Amino acid sequence: MSSYRVRIYRSSQVIDSLDLSFPVEIGRRDPQRNEPAPISLHRGTGTAKLVVAEATVQEIARRWFRISAEDDGRVTIENLHPQMRVSISNDDPIAIGGKRHFENEVLIDIGSRMAIRVCPIRETDSPSDEFRSLVTVTPIPGEDIVDEQTIAIRQFAAPDAKEIAKLLRLALQVVQKAAGSDAFFQAAVVAAAQIVELDRAVLLLRSDTSKPDELGNRNSAIEGWNAVAEHVREGLTSKAMGSVSRTIVQRVVKTSTTVIHDPGNRTHSIASSGFENAHSLSRVCCATASPILNRDREVIGILYGDRWTDESALPTNRISDLEATLVEVLASAVAGGIARKAEERLRTTLSEFFSPKVASLLANNPELMDGQDAEISVLFCDVRGFSSVTEKLGPKKAIEWINDVMSELSQCVIDRDGVLVDYVGDEVMAMWGAPGTQPDHATRALDAARAMMTAIETLRTRWANVLPSRFGAGIGVNTGPARVGNVGSRQKFKYGALGNTVNVGSRLQSATKQLGVDCIASGETVRAAQAENCRRLAKLSVVGIDQAIDVYEVKKDPTDAWRDLSKNYELALADFEAQRFGESARRIGELIQIHPDDRPSKKLLGLAVQELDEASESFSPTWNLKQK
């Protein structure tokens, strides 16, 4: 496989050197793609990118040119930028959209006192660096690996196949351990040491992704990393062997590839490499380290191993690419285990807020939980009579009662794939329309509201022996745009929504008590759901909301009598809003004789009579509610 070397210079000094076999794009950092700080190799989706400058360095484009190796040993430079040329030292620049092949090394001026030297690596070339990387791309958890040249184990001779089977059994022990546990990590280092015959194997996890107190931290000497597992060959001690090489760790983080340390290729001292002094590698014969990647190709851990020798011993065999690949396989198994553990934790957290269907969707697509604007429906349900019930039952029985009530109301949300946003005292808040797309979110919210009203009736019957007095609920539903995402904190996750749509929904729940109905929905919700059996109550002005709101009563199980009430009430309301106050009062008066307990009718009659007695100078059909 053809490869090439890239050296990066700043002010004529080498600041990094990479040997690569795959195409890489050159450009400054793009924060929106979660690219690392320079100088780093970023392996996102598609072609790898070598980040050479911070986002603020405008003279270097985000996506400027691509370097790749050809099968004939040449290096190709392709200009990707629509406006900038690529400046070649002692040669013509590469034009916009142009491409050029180079048989020998080429120096590219990229500005900001920086330059990149690219040269092909031929098989006859002797390595100029004691470090090398595997040419393969380290897989990430969940990534499919396709190799058209796969071979079967039966193609090996019998003794070789038996040895391979032994190695696979050792690797299998790692997979079988509980992912993310101390035993899991220890199995990985033991397997690495035995399979590759290492004197020492160490598993490092990035400090911000591991908890030392839970994982038996052995305190690596590298800042920002925890050594969570270690295995040392019998007769040796980790203290005598020194700390893990910071140089190797840094190279793994920069390249996201498996790195092999081979002092036999050393052409310059480690002390001159610009990373550290020679102490940590001074007694190491050879070493290898493989990255443990997350799904975003960030290096969150490293599986490190080395062979050690004292001053009188002869060097052992160098670590081959096959041995380094086996270490990489184990590192990938650890990455997969950590990913599974993280997914299990995520699913456990999500199950507190989401239905199984939505929780599964989010576990597979966690990016859906990022902050976003969405059209949603929100529901607020407040339990009426909470204070009097808890006083009557006493603390112990009251907790049992409220748990029963909240469980039943919550199930109404979960059964319709809603999000349980919060419990605030005796109130439940839920939402639909996010994080996953739900075109029928308004319908689901109204269905949940009706189910809650049915659940309250069931609960009344269930608790009738200890609570002869009735308790109820007030429900408010609204639909509109909101900002959705984690509205909690870094310490406590809470998926929910913010915005005027949420505020209106809360006010509508409060309005149910003032208007004497069980459930109120906004006109936006009723229209979005194309809902039937909803009575238009009024145009309301509520505290804290500037715009008047069309509100409707949502009935659980409308009877013919209620439908007749709804029809004649809306006619009376239309008369009132058209300032036909006498006709409105007449209709409402007749309705109250048939439905004496209908509080909206009484409210409308009072307003109509007030206008008849003393007409307003500037009439408004909007009802003003003074309480939240």
Backbone torsions as a table, in degrees:
resi	resn	phi	psi	omega
1	MET	NA	128.9	-179.0
2	SER	-69.2	146.0	179.2
3	SER	-144.1	172.1	-178.4
4	TYR	-151.4	161.7	-179.4
5	ARG	-111.8	135.9	177.0
6	VAL	-117.5	122.4	174.1
7	ARG	-115.8	135.1	-177.7
8	ILE	-109.9	130.3	-177.4
9	TYR	-116.2	143.4	167.6
10	ARG	-132.2	124.7	-176.8
11	SER	52.5	43.2	176.0
12	SER	70.6	6.4	178.3
13	GLN	-107.1	137.1	177.9
14	VAL	-70.5	125.4	177.6
15	ILE	-110.4	-12.8	174.5
16	ASP	-169.0	156.5	179.1
17	SER	-144.0	132.1	-178.6
18	LEU	-132.6	137.9	170.5
19	ASP	-103.2	121.1	-173.1
20	LEU	-128.0	153.2	176.1
21	SER	-123.5	-0.8	-177.6
22	PHE	-120.5	159.7	179.6
23	PRO	-63.5	146.2	177.7
24	VAL	-140.9	137.4	176.4
25	GLU	-94.7	147.9	-178.1
26	ILE	-110.6	135.7	177.1
27	GLY	179.4	173.4	176.8
28	ARG	-80.9	168.6	-175.2
29	ARG	-67.3	137.8	175.1
30	ASP	-113.6	100.6	-176.2
31	PRO	-60.5	-29.8	-177.9
32	GLN	-66.7	-19.5	178.8
33	ARG	-101.6	14.5	179.2
34	ASN	55.9	36.8	179.3
35	GLU	-76.7	147.7	-177.2
36	PRO	-74.7	170.9	177.7
37	ALA	-71.1	153.1	177.9
38	PRO	-71.3	156.3	-5.7
39	ILE	-93.0	120.0	-175.5
40	SER	-147.5	151.8	174.9
41	LEU	-97.1	118.5	-177.7
42	HIS	-104.7	123.7	180.0
43	ARG	-110.9	80.8	173.8
44	GLY	-88.8	-155.2	176.0
45	THR	-74.1	139.9	179.8
46	GLY	86.3	-148.6	-176.2
47	THR	-68.5	143.2	175.8
48	ALA	-66.9	154.9	-179.5
49	LYS	-129.7	133.0	174.1
50	LEU	-96.0	109.1	-178.8
51	VAL	-82.4	117.0	-172.8
52	VAL	-110.5	-7.7	-178.6
53	ALA	-156.7	159.8	177.2
54	GLU	-70.6	164.6	-177.0
55	ALA	-62.6	-24.0	-176.9
56	THR	-77.8	-12.9	-178.6
57	VAL	-82.8	89.7	-171.1
58	GLN	-69.7	-25.1	-176.6
59	GLU	-72.6	-13.7	174.4
60	ILE	-104.1	122.2	-176.3
61	ALA	-69.5	155.8	177.0
62	ARG	-65.9	-39.8	-178.8
63	ARG	-135.1	96.3	-166.9
64	TRP	-104.0	-64.2	-177.6
65	PHE	-145.9	160.9	-177.6
66	ARG	-115.7	139.5	176.1
67	ILE	-113.7	134.7	177.0
68	SER	-148.7	159.1	179.9
69	ALA	-104.6	137.1	177.9
70	GLU	-94.8	159.8	-179.4
71	ASP	-64.1	-25.1	-179.0
72	ASP	-84.7	7.4	176.6
73	GLY	94.2	-6.5	179.6
74	ARG	-83.3	164.2	175.5
75	VAL	-112.1	136.3	179.9
76	THR	-109.7	132.2	174.1
77	ILE	-113.1	122.3	-178.6
78	GLU	-120.5	125.4	179.4
79	ASN	-79.0	120.1	-177.6
80	LEU	-101.6	-10.3	-171.8
81	HIS	-86.9	139.7	-177.3
82	PRO	-78.4	-8.1	-175.4
83	GLN	-133.0	-20.4	-174.2
84	MET	-108.5	141.5	174.1
85	ARG	-87.9	166.4	176.6
86	VAL	-107.3	116.0	-175.6
87	SER	-81.8	121.5	179.5
88	ILE	-107.3	128.4	-180.0
89	SER	-65.4	132.6	178.2
90	ASN	59.5	30.1	178.7
91	ASP	-158.2	167.7	177.7
92	ASP	-69.1	147.5	177.7
93	PRO	-68.4	159.1	175.7
94	ILE	-86.8	122.0	-174.3
95	ALA	-69.7	167.1	177.0
96	ILE	-58.5	126.5	-178.2
97	GLY	77.9	1.6	-176.5
98	GLY	-85.3	167.7	-178.6
99	LYS	-147.2	140.7	-179.8
100	ARG	-144.0	145.1	-179.5
101	HIS	-104.8	142.0	-178.4
102	PHE	-130.4	129.2	178.0
103	GLU	-83.6	-28.9	-178.6
104	ASN	-119.8	-177.2	-175.3
105	GLU	-65.6	151.9	-178.9
106	VAL	-136.3	140.8	-179.8
107	LEU	-110.1	126.7	-176.3
108	ILE	-115.7	124.1	177.7
109	ASP	-87.8	118.2	-177.9
110	ILE	-109.7	3.6	177.7
111	GLY	88.0	177.5	-177.2
112	SER	53.3	38.2	179.9
113	ARG	58.6	29.4	-179.3
114	MET	-119.4	151.6	177.0
115	ALA	-147.9	158.3	178.7
116	ILE	-127.0	126.2	176.2
117	ARG	-105.4	126.6	-177.9
118	VAL	-120.4	131.6	176.1
119	CYS	-143.9	141.8	178.1
120	PRO	-65.3	149.8	172.5
121	ILE	-110.9	116.8	-179.8
122	ARG	-99.3	157.1	-176.7
123	GLU	-59.5	-27.3	-178.3
124	THR	-81.3	-12.2	-179.6
125	ASP	-70.8	139.3	173.4
126	SER	-86.6	139.6	-178.0
127	PRO	-58.8	139.5	-178.8
128	SER	-104.3	2.9	-176.2
129	ASP	-135.6	142.3	178.1
130	GLU	-76.7	-6.6	176.8
131	PHE	-110.8	141.4	172.7
132	ARG	-142.5	160.6	179.3
133	SER	-117.3	150.3	172.5
134	LEU	-63.9	144.7	-177.6
135	VAL	-78.2	-14.2	179.7
136	THR	-79.6	156.6	176.8
137	VAL	-91.5	123.5	-179.4
138	THR	-61.1	127.9	-179.1
139	PRO	-72.9	153.8	175.5
140	ILE	-105.7	160.7	-179.7
141	PRO	-56.2	130.0	178.0
142	GLY	86.4	-3.3	-177.3
143	GLU	-85.5	135.2	177.1
144	ASP	-77.8	138.0	177.6
145	ILE	-110.7	121.6	-178.5
146	VAL	-114.2	124.3	177.6
147	ASP	-136.7	110.7	-176.3
148	GLU	-71.7	-9.5	-177.4
149	GLN	-108.5	27.7	179.6
150	THR	-61.5	140.8	178.1
151	ILE	-121.4	155.0	-179.1
152	ALA	-90.0	156.0	-176.7
153	ILE	-66.3	-25.1	-179.2
154	ARG	-68.6	-12.0	178.7
155	GLN	-77.7	-9.9	175.8
156	PHE	-87.8	155.7	173.4
157	ALA	-65.3	154.8	-174.5
158	ALA	-53.1	-48.0	-179.9
159	PRO	-61.3	-41.2	179.6
160	ASP	-64.3	-42.3	-179.5
161	ALA	-61.5	-39.2	178.9
162	LYS	-64.3	-39.9	178.8
163	GLU	-66.1	-40.5	178.6
164	ILE	-63.4	-40.4	178.9
165	ALA	-61.1	-38.7	177.4
166	LYS	-61.3	-44.9	179.7
167	LEU	-62.0	-41.2	180.0
168	LEU	-64.6	-37.0	178.4
169	ARG	-65.0	-39.2	176.5
170	LEU	-63.2	-43.2	178.5
171	ALA	-64.2	-36.0	-179.0
172	LEU	-63.5	-32.8	178.3
173	GLN	-59.6	-34.2	178.7
174	VAL	-66.5	-45.9	-177.4
175	VAL	-64.4	-34.1	-174.8
176	GLN	-76.9	-20.5	179.3
177	LYS	-69.8	157.5	178.4
178	ALA	-63.0	121.1	-176.2
179	ALA	-59.0	136.2	175.3
180	GLY	82.2	-1.9	-178.9
181	SER	-89.0	166.8	177.6
182	ASP	-62.8	-38.6	178.7
183	ALA	-64.3	-36.1	178.3
184	PHE	-61.7	-47.7	-179.7
185	PHE	-68.3	-38.1	179.9
186	GLN	-66.7	-37.8	177.6
187	ALA	-61.9	-34.9	-179.4
188	ALA	-66.5	-43.9	-178.1
189	VAL	-72.6	-35.8	177.1
190	VAL	-63.9	-45.0	179.4
191	ALA	-62.4	-42.6	179.2
192	ALA	-61.9	-44.3	-179.0
193	ALA	-64.7	-38.5	-177.3
194	GLN	-78.2	-41.7	-177.3
195	ILE	-67.0	-43.5	-174.7
196	VAL	-99.7	0.2	-178.7
197	GLU	55.9	58.4	178.2
198	LEU	-94.4	148.9	174.2
199	ASP	-76.3	-28.5	180.0
200	ARG	-148.9	140.9	172.3
201	ALA	-133.0	135.5	-177.0
202	VAL	-133.8	138.9	175.1
203	LEU	-111.2	119.2	-180.0
204	LEU	-105.4	138.8	171.1
205	LEU	-123.1	142.3	178.4
206	ARG	-60.0	138.6	-172.6
207	SER	-58.2	-34.8	-177.1
208	ASP	-80.5	0.4	177.9
209	THR	-118.6	2.0	-177.5
210	SER	-134.3	157.0	179.1
211	LYS	-117.6	103.3	-174.2
212	PRO	-56.7	-37.9	-176.7
213	ASP	-66.6	-26.4	-179.6
214	GLU	-89.0	-23.7	-171.3
215	LEU	-109.7	11.8	178.2
216	GLY	63.6	50.9	-175.0
217	ASN	-56.2	133.6	178.4
218	ARG	-101.1	7.7	172.2
219	ASN	55.5	79.9	175.6
220	SER	-65.0	157.2	-178.3
221	ALA	-84.1	9.2	-177.5
222	ILE	-105.0	122.0	-178.4
223	GLU	-61.8	134.4	178.9
224	GLY	91.2	0.4	-178.0
225	TRP	-131.9	141.7	174.5
226	ASN	-112.0	130.6	173.6
227	ALA	-86.1	103.3	-172.8
228	VAL	-94.3	-11.3	176.7
229	ALA	-157.5	148.0	-178.8
230	GLU	-152.9	142.7	174.2
231	HIS	-135.1	128.4	-178.6
232	VAL	-122.3	135.4	-179.6
233	ARG	-59.2	143.6	-179.1
234	GLU	-56.6	134.5	-179.6
235	GLY	99.1	-12.6	178.0
236	LEU	-115.4	160.9	175.2
237	THR	-128.6	145.5	-180.0
238	SER	-64.1	-28.8	179.3
239	LYS	-65.3	-41.0	179.4
240	ALA	-67.9	-30.2	-176.6
241	MET	-81.3	-13.9	179.4
242	GLY	84.6	-176.1	-176.1
243	SER	-84.4	165.4	175.4
244	VAL	-63.9	143.9	-176.2
245	SER	-69.0	119.8	176.0
246	ARG	-66.1	-33.1	179.6
247	THR	-58.8	-49.0	-178.6
248	ILE	-65.5	-42.7	179.2
249	VAL	-58.0	-45.3	-178.9
250	GLN	-63.6	-38.0	-179.3
251	ARG	-69.4	-38.3	177.2
252	VAL	-62.6	-43.9	-179.4
253	VAL	-63.4	-38.6	-177.2
254	LYS	-70.9	-38.9	-173.1
255	THR	-99.6	-17.1	-175.3
256	SER	57.0	28.8	179.6
257	THR	-128.5	166.6	176.1
258	THR	-73.7	128.4	-176.3
259	VAL	-110.7	137.9	177.5
260	ILE	-116.8	128.5	176.9
261	HIS	-99.5	117.9	-175.6
262	ASP	-130.1	90.9	-177.3
263	PRO	-58.9	-19.3	178.2
264	GLY	-62.2	-20.0	178.7
265	ASN	-96.7	7.4	-172.8
266	ARG	-66.1	125.0	176.0
267	THR	-116.1	-3.6	175.7
268	HIS	-152.4	158.1	-176.2
269	SER	-72.2	153.5	178.1
270	ILE	-63.3	-34.6	-177.7
271	ALA	-61.0	-26.1	-179.5
272	SER	-90.6	1.9	-175.4
273	SER	-78.5	-11.1	176.5
274	GLY	88.9	1.7	-178.0
275	PHE	-101.8	-53.2	-173.8
276	GLU	-161.5	175.0	174.1
277	ASN	-77.5	174.4	-169.9
278	ALA	-82.6	1.8	-169.6
279	HIS	-61.2	-47.9	-171.5
280	SER	-68.8	-18.9	178.7
281	LEU	-113.2	5.3	-172.3
282	SER	-65.8	-29.1	-178.1
283	ARG	-115.7	16.4	178.0
284	VAL	-95.4	125.2	178.6
285	CYS	-72.7	-46.2	177.9
286	CYS	-162.9	159.9	-176.2
287	ALA	-153.1	160.2	173.6
288	THR	-144.5	154.4	179.7
289	ALA	-149.4	133.8	-179.3
290	SER	-118.3	140.9	-179.6
291	PRO	-75.8	145.3	168.7
292	ILE	-104.5	111.6	-171.3
293	LEU	-104.5	149.2	168.9
294	ASN	-94.2	-175.5	-175.2
295	ARG	-66.6	-18.6	178.6
296	ASP	-93.3	11.3	-178.4
297	ARG	61.9	27.2	171.5
298	GLU	-86.2	141.1	177.6
299	VAL	-81.0	106.0	-179.9
300	ILE	-103.2	-7.0	179.1
301	GLY	-163.2	167.8	-179.4
302	ILE	-143.5	131.7	171.5
303	LEU	-99.4	112.7	-171.9
304	TYR	-113.1	141.1	175.2
305	GLY	-147.1	148.1	177.9
306	ASP	-145.4	161.8	171.3
307	ARG	-113.0	133.8	-169.2
308	TRP	-119.2	149.2	177.3
309	THR	-142.2	147.4	174.2
310	ASP	-87.2	177.7	-170.7
311	GLU	-65.5	-24.4	-176.2
312	SER	-93.1	-9.1	-174.7
313	ALA	-90.3	152.6	174.9
314	LEU	-78.7	148.6	178.5
315	PRO	-61.1	141.0	174.7
316	THR	-80.1	176.5	179.6
317	ASN	-60.8	148.0	177.0
318	ARG	-70.7	156.8	178.3
319	ILE	-77.8	122.6	-178.2
320	SER	-83.6	168.4	177.0
321	ASP	-63.1	-34.5	178.6
322	LEU	-64.2	-44.8	179.7
323	GLU	-64.2	-41.0	177.9
324	ALA	-64.5	-34.0	178.0
325	THR	-66.5	-37.7	177.2
326	LEU	-63.4	-39.7	175.4
327	VAL	-62.9	-39.4	178.8
328	GLU	-63.5	-38.3	177.6
329	VAL	-60.8	-44.9	179.5
330	LEU	-66.1	-39.1	177.1
331	ALA	-62.2	-38.8	178.2
332	SER	-67.3	-34.8	175.8
333	ALA	-64.0	-40.7	176.7
334	VAL	-63.5	-43.3	178.5
335	ALA	-59.0	-42.9	178.6
336	GLY	-64.1	-40.0	178.4
337	GLY	-64.3	-43.2	178.5
338	ILE	-64.1	-40.6	178.9
339	ALA	-63.7	-40.4	178.1
340	ARG	-64.4	-42.2	179.4
341	LYS	-63.3	-43.4	178.9
342	ALA	-63.0	-39.1	179.0
343	GLU	-66.6	-37.9	177.8
344	GLU	-64.3	-43.1	177.7
345	ARG	-62.8	-41.3	179.7
346	LEU	-63.2	-43.9	-179.9
347	ARG	-63.5	-38.3	177.9
348	THR	-62.8	-43.9	178.3
349	THR	-65.0	-44.0	-176.9
350	LEU	-65.4	-32.9	-177.5
351	SER	-64.8	-17.3	177.4
352	GLU	-75.1	-22.1	-173.8
353	PHE	-116.7	-27.9	-168.3
354	PHE	-121.0	156.9	172.4
355	SER	-67.4	160.0	179.0
356	PRO	-54.1	-37.3	-179.3
357	LYS	-64.7	-47.0	-179.2
358	VAL	-71.1	-38.6	178.9
359	ALA	-60.5	-41.0	178.2
360	SER	-65.2	-40.4	177.9
361	LEU	-60.0	-44.3	-177.4
362	LEU	-71.6	-37.7	179.0
363	ALA	-61.6	-35.1	179.8
364	ASN	-84.8	-20.4	-179.3
365	ASN	-136.2	67.6	-175.2
366	PRO	-61.3	-19.3	179.7
367	GLU	-64.6	-18.0	178.5
368	LEU	-65.2	-19.7	-178.6
369	MET	-85.3	-4.3	176.1
370	ASP	-65.1	153.5	179.2
371	GLY	-57.2	133.3	-179.9
372	GLN	-155.7	159.9	173.9
373	ASP	-91.4	136.6	-176.7
374	ALA	-150.8	155.1	171.6
375	GLU	-88.8	120.0	-172.6
376	ILE	-133.1	169.9	168.2
377	SER	-123.4	132.6	179.7
378	VAL	-115.0	151.3	179.2
379	LEU	-134.2	131.6	173.1
380	PHE	-119.2	129.3	178.5
381	CYS	-127.2	117.9	-178.6
382	ASP	-110.1	129.8	179.8
383	VAL	-79.8	122.1	-179.7
384	ARG	-85.7	143.2	178.3
385	GLY	81.3	17.0	-176.0
386	PHE	-60.5	-47.4	-175.5
387	SER	-63.8	-45.2	-178.3
388	SER	-67.6	-35.8	179.5
389	VAL	-66.6	-46.6	-178.1
390	THR	-65.7	-34.8	177.2
391	GLU	-64.9	-39.9	-178.3
392	LYS	-71.7	-40.2	-173.9
393	LEU	-81.5	-27.9	-171.9
394	GLY	85.3	161.3	-171.4
395	PRO	-56.4	-49.3	-174.7
396	LYS	-62.6	-51.5	-178.4
397	LYS	-70.2	-31.6	179.7
398	ALA	-64.6	-38.8	178.6
399	ILE	-65.4	-40.7	177.6
400	GLU	-61.9	-41.5	-179.9
401	TRP	-65.9	-48.2	-176.6
402	ILE	-68.2	-33.1	175.1
403	ASN	-63.0	-40.3	178.3
404	ASP	-64.6	-45.6	-179.2
405	VAL	-63.0	-49.6	-177.4
406	MET	-65.1	-34.7	178.8
407	SER	-64.9	-44.2	179.9
408	GLU	-65.3	-44.4	-179.9
409	LEU	-65.5	-39.7	-179.6
410	SER	-65.0	-38.4	-179.9
411	GLN	-62.7	-32.2	176.5
412	CYS	-61.0	-34.6	177.9
413	VAL	-74.4	-49.0	-176.2
414	ILE	-62.1	-39.6	-179.0
415	ASP	-63.0	-18.7	180.0
416	ARG	-112.7	24.0	175.5
417	ASP	55.6	40.4	175.9
418	GLY	-93.4	173.6	178.3
419	VAL	-105.6	123.9	172.4
420	LEU	-80.9	99.9	-174.6
421	VAL	-75.3	-47.0	-172.8
422	ASP	-165.5	157.7	165.6
423	TYR	-115.2	122.5	177.7
424	VAL	-120.4	98.3	-176.2
425	GLY	63.4	-114.9	-179.9
426	ASP	-103.5	24.8	-176.9
427	GLU	-121.1	140.3	175.0
428	VAL	-109.4	134.3	173.1
429	MET	-116.3	132.8	179.7
430	ALA	-138.5	164.1	179.6
431	MET	-150.1	158.2	175.9
432	TRP	-135.6	158.2	179.4
433	GLY	103.4	-9.4	177.7
434	ALA	-158.7	153.4	5.6
435	PRO	-77.1	-27.2	177.3
436	GLY	-85.3	157.2	-179.9
437	THR	-70.6	130.4	176.7
438	GLN	-136.7	91.2	-178.0
439	PRO	-57.8	-26.8	-178.4
440	ASP	-100.8	32.4	-175.2
441	HIS	-60.9	-34.8	-179.9
442	ALA	-67.5	-41.0	177.9
443	THR	-63.0	-42.9	179.1
444	ARG	-61.8	-41.2	-179.2
445	ALA	-64.3	-43.4	178.7
446	LEU	-67.4	-38.2	176.1
447	ASP	-61.2	-40.9	178.7
448	ALA	-65.2	-39.3	178.7
449	ALA	-61.4	-45.4	178.6
450	ARG	-63.7	-39.9	178.3
451	ALA	-63.2	-36.9	178.5
452	MET	-64.9	-40.3	178.6
453	MET	-63.5	-37.8	175.5
454	THR	-66.3	-41.0	179.9
455	ALA	-62.2	-37.7	178.8
456	ILE	-62.7	-41.4	177.0
457	GLU	-61.3	-41.8	178.1
458	THR	-63.4	-41.5	-179.7
459	LEU	-66.8	-38.0	177.4
460	ARG	-58.9	-43.3	179.5
461	THR	-65.8	-41.6	-177.2
462	ARG	-63.9	-34.6	-176.0
463	TRP	-104.7	14.6	-175.4
464	ALA	-61.4	-32.8	-176.8
465	ASN	-66.2	-33.7	-178.0
466	VAL	-105.3	-14.8	179.8
467	LEU	-130.8	79.0	179.3
468	PRO	-65.7	-29.0	176.3
469	SER	-75.8	144.7	-175.8
470	ARG	-78.2	144.5	167.8
471	PHE	-122.1	158.8	-175.5
472	GLY	-143.6	-160.1	-179.4
473	ALA	-151.9	149.7	172.7
474	GLY	-117.9	131.0	-173.2
475	ILE	-124.1	131.5	174.6
476	GLY	-120.8	134.9	-178.3
477	VAL	-129.7	134.8	177.6
478	ASN	-142.2	154.6	-178.3
479	THR	-129.8	138.9	177.8
480	GLY	165.9	-174.1	-178.9
481	PRO	-77.5	148.3	177.3
482	ALA	-156.1	164.2	172.2
483	ARG	-97.0	121.7	-176.2
484	VAL	-116.4	151.1	-180.0
485	GLY	156.2	-158.2	179.1
486	ASN	-77.8	105.0	179.7
487	VAL	-99.4	13.6	176.7
488	GLY	-91.6	-124.8	-177.8
489	SER	-146.9	179.2	176.2
490	ARG	-65.8	-28.4	-177.7
491	GLN	-83.3	-32.6	-176.2
492	LYS	-138.3	118.2	-179.4
493	PHE	-75.3	137.3	172.6
494	LYS	-150.0	112.1	179.7
495	TYR	-85.8	127.7	-178.3
496	GLY	-165.2	-159.7	-174.7
497	ALA	-135.9	152.8	176.1
498	LEU	-131.3	148.4	176.2
499	GLY	136.3	176.5	-176.7
500	ASN	-61.8	-33.7	178.9
501	THR	-58.2	-40.5	179.7
502	VAL	-69.3	-43.6	-179.4
503	ASN	-60.8	-42.5	179.7
504	VAL	-64.0	-42.9	178.6
505	GLY	-57.4	-41.5	178.8
506	SER	-65.4	-41.1	178.9
507	ARG	-65.6	-35.6	179.6
508	LEU	-66.6	-37.2	175.7
509	GLN	-60.7	-42.9	178.5
510	SER	-65.3	-34.3	-178.2
511	ALA	-67.0	-22.1	179.6
512	THR	-61.0	-36.9	179.9
513	LYS	-68.7	-40.6	-177.1
514	GLN	-73.2	-29.1	180.0
515	LEU	-97.6	-9.2	174.8
516	GLY	74.8	35.9	176.3
517	VAL	-127.5	163.2	-176.4
518	ASP	-81.8	-33.8	-174.2
519	CYS	-145.3	131.7	176.3
520	ILE	-123.3	133.3	174.5
521	ALA	-122.7	149.0	177.5
522	SER	-75.2	161.8	176.6
523	GLY	-60.6	-32.5	178.9
524	GLU	-62.2	-40.8	179.2
525	THR	-68.2	-46.4	-177.8
526	VAL	-61.8	-42.3	-179.9
527	ARG	-69.6	-41.2	-179.2
528	ALA	-63.6	-35.6	-178.7
529	ALA	-89.1	-7.4	-174.1
530	GLN	49.5	46.8	-171.8
531	ALA	-77.3	143.7	173.7
532	GLU	-107.0	171.6	179.1
533	ASN	57.9	42.5	174.9
534	CYS	-123.8	130.7	-179.5
535	ARG	-97.9	124.3	174.9
536	ARG	-71.0	119.0	-175.1
537	LEU	-90.2	-45.5	-175.0
538	ALA	179.3	177.5	166.6
539	LYS	-105.1	116.3	-171.7
540	LEU	-104.3	146.6	166.7
541	SER	-114.9	117.1	-176.1
542	VAL	-112.2	159.8	-176.9
543	VAL	-61.7	130.3	175.2
544	GLY	85.6	-4.2	179.9
545	ILE	-119.6	122.0	-175.0
546	ASP	-72.0	-41.8	-173.4
547	GLN	-85.2	139.0	176.5
548	ALA	-69.8	150.1	-172.5
549	ILE	-124.1	129.2	170.3
550	ASP	-74.8	126.6	-177.2
551	VAL	-124.9	149.2	-177.5
552	TYR	-130.2	144.8	170.7
553	GLU	-85.0	131.5	176.7
554	VAL	-103.7	122.9	-176.6
555	LYS	-101.1	138.7	-179.6
556	LYS	-67.6	-55.4	-178.3
557	ASP	-138.6	81.5	-174.5
558	PRO	-63.3	134.1	174.7
559	THR	-95.7	171.9	176.6
560	ASP	-62.0	-37.1	179.4
561	ALA	-64.3	-40.6	179.1
562	TRP	-67.5	-37.9	178.6
563	ARG	-62.8	-38.9	177.0
564	ASP	-65.3	-42.5	175.5
565	LEU	-57.5	-47.8	-177.9
566	SER	-59.5	-45.2	-177.9
567	LYS	-62.0	-50.1	-176.4
568	ASN	-72.6	-31.3	176.4
569	TYR	-63.7	-45.2	-178.4
570	GLU	-64.8	-32.3	174.9
571	LEU	-66.1	-43.0	178.1
572	ALA	-64.4	-38.2	178.2
573	LEU	-64.3	-41.3	178.4
574	ALA	-62.4	-39.9	176.6
575	ASP	-62.3	-43.2	-179.9
576	PHE	-61.8	-47.0	-177.3
577	GLU	-68.4	-23.3	176.0
578	ALA	-90.0	7.6	178.6
579	GLN	65.8	26.9	171.3
580	ARG	-95.4	71.4	-169.3
581	PHE	-67.4	-37.9	-179.9
582	GLY	-63.5	-46.7	179.6
583	GLU	-64.5	-38.4	178.6
584	SER	-63.3	-44.9	-179.2
585	ALA	-63.9	-37.8	179.8
586	ARG	-63.2	-47.8	-179.1
587	ARG	-61.6	-45.4	-176.9
588	ILE	-66.7	-37.8	178.2
589	GLY	-59.2	-41.5	178.4
590	GLU	-66.1	-38.3	-180.0
591	LEU	-65.6	-40.2	-176.6
592	ILE	-66.2	-31.7	176.5
593	GLN	-62.4	-34.5	179.8
594	ILE	-85.2	-36.1	-176.8
595	HIS	-125.3	73.4	-173.8
596	PRO	-66.2	-17.5	-177.8
597	ASP	-96.8	4.8	-177.5
598	ASP	-80.9	103.5	-174.6
599	ARG	-69.3	-36.2	175.6
600	PRO	-58.7	-36.9	178.5
601	SER	-64.7	-41.7	178.6
602	LYS	-63.4	-39.8	178.9
603	LYS	-63.5	-44.7	-179.6
604	LEU	-65.9	-40.5	178.8
605	LEU	-61.7	-43.2	179.7
606	GLY	-60.7	-41.9	179.6
607	LEU	-67.1	-39.8	-179.8
608	ALA	-66.3	-43.8	179.1
609	VAL	-64.3	-38.8	178.8
610	GLN	-61.0	-41.1	178.8
611	GLU	-69.0	-33.6	177.4
612	LEU	-68.4	-39.1	-179.1
613	ASP	-72.4	-43.7	-176.3
614	GLU	-147.9	94.7	-175.4
615	ALA	-62.9	138.9	177.9
616	SER	-72.2	144.1	177.9
617	GLU	-66.3	-37.9	177.4
618	SER	-129.7	90.7	-175.4
619	PHE	-68.3	139.0	172.0
620	SER	-130.8	131.8	179.7
621	PRO	-75.5	-4.0	-176.9
622	THR	-77.2	133.7	175.6
623	TRP	-86.4	130.1	-179.5
624	ASN	-99.6	119.6	175.4
625	LEU	-99.2	125.9	-172.8
626	LYS	-88.8	-15.9	-176.5
627	GLN	-108.0	152.5	175.2
628	LYS	-74.1	NA	NA
